[in-house]
Amino acid sequence: MQSDHILLEHGSGGLLSHELVRNLFLPLFRNDHLSRLEDAATFSIGSQRLCLTTDSYVVHPLFFPGGDIGSLAVHGTVNDIAMSGGHPLFLSAGFIIEEGFPYEDLQAVCRSMAAAAKSANVEIVTGDTKVVSRGAADGLFINTSGIGVITYAPPPGVACIRPGDAIIVNGPLGDHGTAILQARQSLGFRSPIVSDSVPLNGLVADILEANPHVHCLRDATRGGLGGILAEMAEQSGLAFILEETAIPIREDVRAICEILGLDPLYLANEGKMVLFCPAAAAESILAVMKNHPYGREGMVIGRVEAGKRGRLILRTAIGGSREIDLPTGELVPRIC
């Protein structure tokens, strides 16, 4: 699927995104930190273990049910640190603003960022502002980077996943992608679907403090659960077996996906994570998860097996099975 030009699909979190990283960025920038391909780089300075992450936000529309580009930028970066077993401390914020952008909207976004940072117990300590000519950007883009301290050893990651592990999610999937679709297209559905954009660092801290057996964490953002797990299965060389009947999806999200011909497994999430742990630890981790407001609908959705190297397999509700691949094309552009 080599292309001579960059396409929207290269930013989708699907197959072309995967190829762009593997074929361009990784060979040129290769180092031990980057080669792990985790949500954040982990490294040591003296005796202190740290993690660092960065992300850019181009969501359209800027304001949507359940959030906006400001809160999304904070939540996304905080969550990437948490997925590496880190305690997020400080964020940077870079603003690219199109000439003519309403000051009132920028003020609303910044207020939302401040509230989200306070809720996640992090501080925005540095930043940058650029204003570009009309037409050179679509209103407002934000980049956030974050740094955190890792106290969990060893840091969770794909390399720690083992055969026999249980696969857990902390709640229903596809809410964010569906909320963005409704806000963008004015679809007229009566179901008030709201983005799941929340900071997960508190939930992760509770889980890691109570249970030393978490092998891997990953937030299911671009590419959704299907895209994230397909990539992780390939990276791990193991088979991930999902049970369709166990995967939590709200009925209104499922209905909209059926009407529009979308697969909810590929819809973006901003407050959902997938967790890998030994099967014996699954119930205790679920108990902690269900005691937190962002994990009350957590479910075990599958398991890890040896063999069938690098495959993601869905056991369907009717007793069959199908392989889930990295998504091709751009399912819902500009969702984060």
Secondary structure, DSSP 8 states (H G I E B T S, - for coil): ---SS--GGGGTTSHHHHHHIIIIIHHHH--HHHHT--SSEEEEETTEEEEEEEEEE--SSSEETTEEHHHHHHHHHHHHHHHTTEEEEEEEEEEEEETT--HHHHHHHHHHHHHHHHHHT-EEEEEEEEEE-TTSSSSEEEEEEEEEEE-SSS---GGG--TTEEEEESS-SSHHHHHHHHHHHT---SS---------HHHHHHHHHH-TT--EEEE--TTHHHHHHHHHHHHHTSEEEEEGGGS---HHHHHHHHHHT--GGGS--SS-EEEEEEGGGHHHHHHHHHTSTTTTT-EEEEEEESSSTT-EEEE-TTS-EEE-----S-SSSS--
